[in-house]
């Protein structure tokens, strides 16, 4: 069972041509050094300035459209009033949303194309990787610091977030990963931090009545502060208060995104490359902030950094991260002894991520159970394609559409909490029916037939290879009774064993 657990619980599944792994612990540990944080699939992705330009182009077209509609409405009202001699009619409600212009549709399509290219790169890396444990490690942290493409400004930045904030930092310290994630443009835009303004900041001192600027109320936004404390570090019910959240939000003011923030923040970031994270002192709340009993009197950006440093090393953070890791890798209800080992490793190492990974793969609790985790759509889809030999040279647009069909659109968790990591969210009858449809489609692809051919056309040979030491007599018997090799392959990737890791 250890081989199946090694490649599925800790990895992304076996491929038909993968070499024997030998000792599974050594196989997992060796991936730490072999991991490429910047693989060739990422070579031609757009720069941040190009991502920002795509967002700005759509915004400019939308603004032009709104201006044209206002002018047309004013002209129609003036003509109607003049003709009738009557007063302007009262507002009868919200008008229907106007259709987008051809230019706006093209601009939206350009944003979607950027997203699609990045999503294809993610799938490409997962299918091609010889270090699947490290790729799972990346995916875990990307989901821990979740952003969602539901917000249009995040659509082009989600891939950049995973590729340039998460991937380069998953072998360092939790603190450095935390910094990279929360100050990335995607996070600042997703949680509306980009336009958060300190109540007593130099900017608001010039607008004492906080009048509306650019159609938006200037003021403090607490979203990022709340999610850092609740989701990224301490966890819920860990001793912080609403007052702590507000104080932290004040400390975070000034962190924005050049060119993309709404209101005055955009003007104040002029001269910095659009799409880059920036600190704008005029937006920052001056003075010290007291959080969980500690006073932070630093000036400017140093204040939020000092708070992040303390949050990253807090015992509650160690427990929160330990529990999430154990849930993701081992069981929906993980062994308390494993959680404690991970929390201890986090605390004694100062949040060193390699130490956490080593603790995880060497703990007996990580290997004691049979496949206990129900695969999410991403887990199942990637492991199924790897099992069938469907590589990065196949129809990538079709492959990323698979995850839409299965209910886990790439980088679209819908909330800052990320995608759920327990079976109850993915194992319903409708979801299983979707996997049956997907399995039939995947097994009809050419590469799947080639994978079966490598096993002499015998799907049981493929099953024995892919399911490794977890295959059992009922599964083998069911596959042997299949009417065709294609059906046998489908039964393999739909077997109760393969659905779990």
N, C-alpha and C positions, 0 to 999 in steps of 0.2 A: 504493500500500500504506500510505502514511502516515496516511490518513484512518481506515482500518480499525484500524490499530494505536493511533491516538490514542483512539478511542472504546472499544476493547476492552482493549488492553494497559494503558492508563492509566485507563480509565473502566469503565462498566458496560454498554456497548452502546448503539446508536442506537434511537430510537423513530421510528415512521413520520412523525410531525409535527415532528420536531426541525428547526430552521432550519439552513441551511448554516453550517458552522463557519469557513470561510475558512482563514486560516493556522493550522495545527494547534498550533504552539508558543504563539501568542498566545491561542488558544482555551483551552489548558490553563492558561496563566499567569493569565488573567483570572478563573479559578474561585477562585483563592486569596482574592481580595477579595470575590467574590460569595457565598462559602460562608456558610451560616447554621448556626451551631453549635446553635441551639435552635429548630428548625423547628416549625410548628404541630402536627405529628403528636405532639409530646412534651408538649403543653400540659396534658393531663389525666392524666398518669401519677401514680401514688401517691407520697406523700412517704416519706422513709426511716422515719419513725415508723410509718407504716401498713405498710410492708414488715416491720418488726420485729414489729409486733403480730400479723401473720399467722403468723410463725414461732413466736412465743411462745404463741399460742393452740394450735397443734398440739402443741408441747412439753408444755404443761400437760395437754392431754387424754391424751397418751401417758403422762405421769407418773401421772395418775389411774388409767389402765388398768393400769399395772404395780403400783400400790399395791393395787388391787382384786384382781388375780390373786394377789399375795403373801398377802393376807389370806384369800382363799378357800383357797389351798393350805395355809396354816397351820391353818385351821379343819378342813379335810378330814383332814390328818395327825393332828391332835389327836383327832378323832373315831375314826379308824381305830385309833390306838394304844390309846385307852381301851377300845374294843370288844374288841380282841384280847389286850390285856395285853402285847403284844410291843414291842420297840424299834422306833423309826422305821426304815423301809427305807432302804437306801443309795441314793444318787443313781444312777439308771439311765441318765443321759445328758441331753442337751439336749432339753427338751420342744419340740414343734412350735410354730412361731410362731403366736400367736393371731390370729384375724381382727380387723381394725380395726373399731371401733364406727362406727355411722352418723355420730356427731359427728366422729370422726377422719377419716372419708372426706370429710366436708364441708370440714374444715379443710385437707386435702390438695388438694381441688379448688379451694379459694380461692387457695392458693399457685400451683397450675397456671394458674389464670385470670390471676393477676398476670403470670406468665411469658408466657403467650400474648398478653396485651395488649401487652407490651413487644416481643415478637417481631414482632407485626403492625405495630407502629410502625416497627421497623427495615426491614421489607419495604416498607411504605408510603413511607418516605423514599427508599429505593433506587429504587423504581419512578417516583417523582414528581420526582426531583432533576434540576435543570438544571446541577448542578455534580458530575458523576459522578466526575471525577478526585479531588475532595476526599472523596467518599464512599468510594472505594477506599482512599484514604489513611487514613481513619478505620478501615476494616475491617482494614487491615494492622496498625495499632497495637493494635487491640482483640485481634487474634489473637496478636500478639507478647506482650502482657501477658494471657495467657489465664486465664480462670476457667471452671469447668464446672458446669453445673446438675445434674451427677450427685450433688453434695452437696446435701441437701434445704435447708439454710440458705441456700445460694447461689441457689436457684431463683427467689426474688423479687428478688434483688439484681443478677442478671447484666445486666439491661437498664439499671438505674441506673448500673452500672459503666461501660458504654459511653457512655451519654448524659451522665453528669455528671462522669466522670473523664477519659474519652478525648476525646470531641468538643470540649469547650471548650479543650483544651490541644494540639491537633494543629498549631496554627500558631505555637506558642511554642518554647521550648527543650526539648531532650530531658530535661534535669534536672527541669524542672517537670512534664513528663508522667510521668516516672518516679516522682516524689513522689506525684502524684495517683493513680497506678495502684496502687502498692504499699501505700499507706495507706488505700485505699478499703475499706469494710466487706466487700465481696465477696472481695477478695484476702485480707484478714486472716482471714476465716472459711474460705475455700477451703483455705488452706495452714496452718490450725490455729495461726496466730499469736495469735489472740485470747486464748488461755489459756496462752501461754508465760510461764514464770516464771523469773527469774534464780535460780541456785543459792544465792546469798548475798543475795538481796533481802530487804527488811524483812518481806515476807510469810512467806517460808520461815524466817526467823529465829524466827518464832513457831511454826513447825511443823518443828522441827529434824530430826525423823525422816521428813519428807516423807510423812507418813501420807496415806492416800487421802482426798480430799475430794470428796464428791458422786459417788463411784464412779470417780474418775479420779486418776491419780498426778500430783501437782504436780511440775512440773519444766520443763526447757528443751525447746523444740521448734525444730528447725533447718530446717524445710521452707522458710520464706520466705527465710531467708538464703541457702540453697543455690540456690533458683530465681532469686533476684535476680542472683547471681553467674554461674550457669551459663547461664540463659536470657535474662535481661533486660539484662544489661550485658556482662561480660567474655567469656562464652562458654567452652566446655570447653577444656581443655588450654591455658589462658592464664596459668598461673603461680601460681594460688592453691592453697592446700592445704586439707585437712580441718580443720586447726587454725584456718585463716582463717575457714572457714564457722562453726565453733563460736564463735569470738570475735565474729563479726558477729551471730550469733544472740543472744548475750548482750547486745550493744548494742541489739538490736531489742526486747528485753523491755520491757514496759510499754505497747506499742502494742496496743490491744484495741478491742472494739466494745461500746459501752454497751448493757447489757441482754441481750446475746446470748452473751457469753463463758460458758464452763462454769466451775463451781467458784467460788472466792472472787472472781475477777475480776468476776463479775456483781454481787456485793454491793458491791464497791468502786467500781463505776461508777454506783451509784445517784445520782440527782439530775441526771444528764446525759440528754439526749434519747435514747431507745432507738433503736438503729440507726445512731447516729453513731460515727465513729472517735474514739477518745479515748486519751490517754496517762495511765497509772496509775503513779505514781512508786513505789508500794509493790511493784510487780511487777518493777521494773527492777533489773538487776544493777549494783551500784555498782562504781566503779573504772574505770581505763583499759583499753582493749582494743587489742592490737597486731594489725594486719591488713596482710599483704603488706609487712612491715617498717616500717610506720608506726604510731606510737602515737596513739591517740585518747583524750584525757583529758577530754573534755567531760562535762558532767553531764546526766542525764535525756535528753529527746528530742533535744537538740542533738547527742548522740553519733552516733546513727544517721544524722541528717541530714548530718553532716560526712563520714561514710563514703560515703553516697549521692553526695554532691557529688564526691568523688574518683573513685568508680567511674564516674560519668557522663562524666567527662573523660579517662578512661584510654585510651591508644592501643588496647588490646585491645578496648575497647567500640566505638571507632570502626570497627575492622575487622569486628567481629561484626555491628554494625548495617548497615554497608555491604554485607556479603555477603548478609544477609537481604533487604535492599531489592532488590538486583540479582537474586536468585533469584525473589523475588515478582513483580517487574515485567517482567523481561527473559528469563531462561532458567534452566532447572534447573541448568545448568553455565555460569554467567555469565562474560562476558569479564573476565579479571583486570584489564585496564586500566580498566574501568568500576568495579569494586570499589575499585581504588586511588583513582580520582577521588572517589568517594563518601566513602571513609575520610579523604582529605585535606580535603574540604569539611567533614566533621564536625569534624575536629581544629582547623582554622583558624578556624571559626566558633563554636567552643565548643558544638557540638551544636545549632546553630540549625536548626530543622526547615524553615523556608522555603528556606534555603540548600541543604539536602539535596534538596528537591523541585526547585528550579531546576537544580541540577547533574544530576539524573536526567533531566529532560525535554529538556535541551539537549545531553546527551552523544550524539555520533554512534552510539556502541555501542548505545544504547537503541532505535535505529531501523534498524539495519543488517540484521537478520534478518527473514525472513518469520515469520508467527505461530508462535512457538516454545513458548509456554506452553499446556499442556492445561488447559482451564477446570475448576476445582473445581466440585462440584455447586452451590455458592452462586453462583459466577460464571456458570455456564451457565444456571441457573434464572432469575436476575435478568435476564440479557441476553436470554434467550428471551422472557420476559414483556414486557420493554420492546420487543423487536422486534415482538411480536404486538399491541402496543397494550393489553396488560392492565395497567390502572392501579390506583391505590390504592382505587378505588371498587368493585373486583371482590370476590369472596369471599376475604377475607384469611385466614380460617381454613383454607380449602382451599389457599391459596398457601403458607402456612407448613408445611402438611403435606407439600407437595412435597419439602421438604428432608429430612424424615424418610424419605420414600420413596427419595431419592437417596443417603442415607447420610451426610448432613452436617447433623444436627439443630442448629438455631441455638443457639449458646453451649453446645454439649456436645462439646467436643473429647476429653473423657475423660482428659486429662492436662494438666499445666501447660505442656507444650511447644506446645499449640495444635494446630490442624489442619495436617496436612502440606501442603506447598506445591509438591510435585513430581508429575509425571505418574504415576509408578509406583504411587502410592496411589489413583489415581482412574480409571485407564484400562483396567481389567480387563473381560473379556467380560460378566460379570454386571452391572457398573456401566453399561456401554453399553446393555445390554438394558433396564435401568431407565430410561435416558434416552429410549429409543424409546417405552416405555409412557407416560412423562410427556409427550413431545412430542405424541402422539396426543390425550392428555387436554387439554393446553393449546390445541391447535389446534381443538378442538371447542367451545371457549368462544366466546360471542358477540363479545367484543372482538376476537378473532383474525379473525373474518369481517369486522368493520368495518375492520380494518387492511388486509385484502386488498382491500376495496371502495375504499379510498383510492387503490389502485393499479389501479383499473379492473377488479378481479376477476382480475388477472393476477398469479399468485404470483411470476413471474419479475420483475415490476416491484418487488414487495416485496423479493425477494432482491437485486436490483440496488441498492436503497436501503439495505438492512441490511448487506450485505456490502461495499458501497461499492467502493473501488478494489482490493479483494482478490478479487473474483469472477473465476472463470476459466471457460473454455469447457466443461470437463466438468461443472462444477456447474450452469451455466446450462442445458446440454443435458438433464441429469437432471431438473431441475425442470420444464422444458418438456414432458417426457414424462409428467408426473404425471397420474393419472386424474381428479383433482379439485383445486380450489384448496386444499382442506384438506390433501390429501396433499402438494401443492407447498410449502405453508408448513412442514409437518413436515420435508420434505426440506431446506428451507433451514436450519432450526435444528439439524438433525442432520448437516449437511454437514461434511466434514473442515475446512473453513475456519472455520466457526462454532464448532466444538468447541475451537478454539484461539484464543489471543489474542496 
